């Protein structure tokens, strides 16, 4: 019983910490700068970022998000591998998490620019499921109206429970900053993307988020059995 109470308290603490996360994420080194000096990328809450320029970045995905997450980056070129993920309520007791394969959103932004990731939002769970293998979108410049279609990544999302990151092209984050691509790096990135047609990848391993999502999908009987197992 004590273990169950401790688990409940821990989950509540983590829940409050997740809610307190800021939707604004600084991804450059040094003190915060004015928006006129950085590149801002707005990401809808239904889109999860897998990598930026081939690098995992902590803090860009939050389970309890506002309508958008704002990524603050140094001006330059970025390839953002991102996928659709949304929790759909099927009926009063059942839910389903729909995830798509990633698309490659390419942004070449200047200081003061604001770009936004966009996609055709599904109206129901059937439309959402149809996007699993054919997710596409675009990036749009909020000031100029310029729009650039996302590229096919050729990657397949591993939808397994608590699946780890896979793929040699992924670099584990050692800091919460991402450098823009150099001209040569951009060409190399395009070559690497074309060579990854059969690579299988998984979303960022956020065990707490996954546990919460699975709990929401569980039936009343499954939840009862899980709590009984924890209490053993």
N, C-alpha and C positions, 0 to 999 in steps of 0.2 A: 504493500500500500504506500509506503514511504517513497519507493522508487517511482511509482506512478505519479505521486504528487510532485516529486522533484522534476520529472519529465514535463509535466503540465506547466510548472513554473518556468522551466527553461524555454519551452515553446512560446509561452506568453512574452518572455523577455525578448526572444528573437523576433517575435511578431512586432513588438513595439519598435525595436531597432530598425526593422525593415521599413516600417511606416515612416520613420524619421529620416530616411535617406533622401537626399536632395535630388530632384530631377535634373540638376545641372552638374555635369561632370567635366572637370578640367583635365585635359589630356596633353598638357605641355608642362615643361619644367619651369620652376620659378614661381614668383607670386602671381596672383590673379591680375589679368590685364583687362582694359576696357574692351567692349565688344568691337570697337572700331579697329582694334589691333589684332584681332584673332578671327578665325573662321568658325562659324557656328553651324552645326548640323543638327537639325531636329529630327528625332526618330519617333514615329508613332508607337504607342504602348503595345500595339499588336505585332510589332516587328522586333525580333531579338537579334542582337549583333553577335555573330560568331567570331569573326576576327576583323581587325583593321590593319591593312598592309601586312597581312599574314601573322598578326600577333594577337593573342588573347589579351583582353583588357578587363581588369576588374572594375565593377561598379557601373558598367554601362547597361546592365539588365537588372531590373528590379521587379519582384513579383507584385508589389503594391505600388503601381506607377500612376502618374498623372496621365493626361492625354498624350503628352510628349515628353521625351527625354532630350535635353539639350547637351550636345557634346561640344566642348570648346577645344579647338585644335590650332596649332600653328598653321599659318597660311601655306598652301601647297596642294599636292595631289594625293588622294587617298582612294584605296579600294576597300570597300566595306562589304564583307560577306555577311549577309543577313537573311533571316528566314521568318516566315509568318508563323505565329503561335497565338492561339486564342482558346479560352475556355468557353465552351458552349453548354447552355443548359438545355437538356433534351426534354426533361419533364420535372416534376416537383422533386424527385429524388435522384435523378441521374444526370451526369454531366459527361462531357467528352472534351479532351484537349486535342485540338487539330494542329499539326505542325507540317510545314512544307519543306521541300528541299531548298537550299539557299540560292539566292541570286547575288550577283556581284554589282554593287552600286559604286560607280566611279565619280568622284568629285575632284575638280581642279579649282580650288577657291582662293580668292585673294583676301587680304585683311579687310574686315568689315562685311564680308559676304555672309549671307544666311541661306543655307540650302536645306531642303526638307525632303526626306524620303517619303514616297507615296506609292500607293497600289490601289487596285480596284477592290474595295471592301466587299466581302461576300454578304449577302442578305440573310442567309440561313446556313445551317450546318452542312447541307448537301453541297452548296456552292463552295463552302470552305474546304470540304473533303476533295473537291475537284481540283483545288489549287495545290494539293500535296506534291504532285509530281510536275507541276507546270507553273510554279510561282514566278511572277514577273512584277516589275514596278518601274519606278523612275525616280530621278532626283530633280528638283525644281529650285531655281534661284528665286527667292522671295522678292527681290528688288527688281530684277530685269525680266523675270518671267521665263528665262531660258530653261528648257527641260531636256534632260538626257535620259534615254531609256536604259534600264539596268541590263546587264549582260548575263547570259546563261553561265552558271558556274561549272556545270558538269559534275557537281558533287551530289551525293545522296546522303540524306540525313539518317543517322542511326537513331531510330525511335525507341530503342530499348530502355528499360527502366534503369535510372542511375548510370547510364552509359558514359564511359570516359571519353576524353578527346582522342581522336585518332587522326593520323595523317602527318607525314613528314614536313609538310609545308607550314605547320603551325608552330609558332614560337611562344613558349610560356612566358608570361609577363614577369619581369623583374622590377619594373617600376610602372607607375600609372600614367606614363606618357607615351605618345606615339609620334615618331618622326615622319614628316611627309616623304613621299618617294622622290628620288632623284630621277632625272630623265632616263638614265640607263636602267635604274631600278624599275621604272614603269614598264619598259620594254621587256625586262626579265620577268616581271609579274604577269604580263600578258602571255608570254611563252609558257610560263608555269601553269597558268589557268587552262590553256589549251591542252596541256598534257595530263590534266587531272580528271579526265572524263569518267573513269571508273572508280575514283577514290570514294571511300565511305567515311563520313565524318559524323560527329555527334555534337549536340549543343553543349555550351559551357556547363560543366558538372556542378550545379548548384543543388546540393542534396536537400536543403531545407525547402526550396521552392518546389522541387519535385515531390517531396513528401506531402506538402500541403495540397498540391494538385491531385495526387493519388487519393488523399483522404477525402477530398470533395467528390471524387468519382466513386468511392466505395459505397456499398450498400450498408444499411443499418446493421445487418448481421455481420458483415465483414469488419465494420468498425468495432463492434462488440468483441469479436474474436481477437482483433488486434490489441485492444485494451487489456483483454484477459491475458494475452501472451506477454505484454509489457509488465504486467503485475506479477508474473511468475518468478 
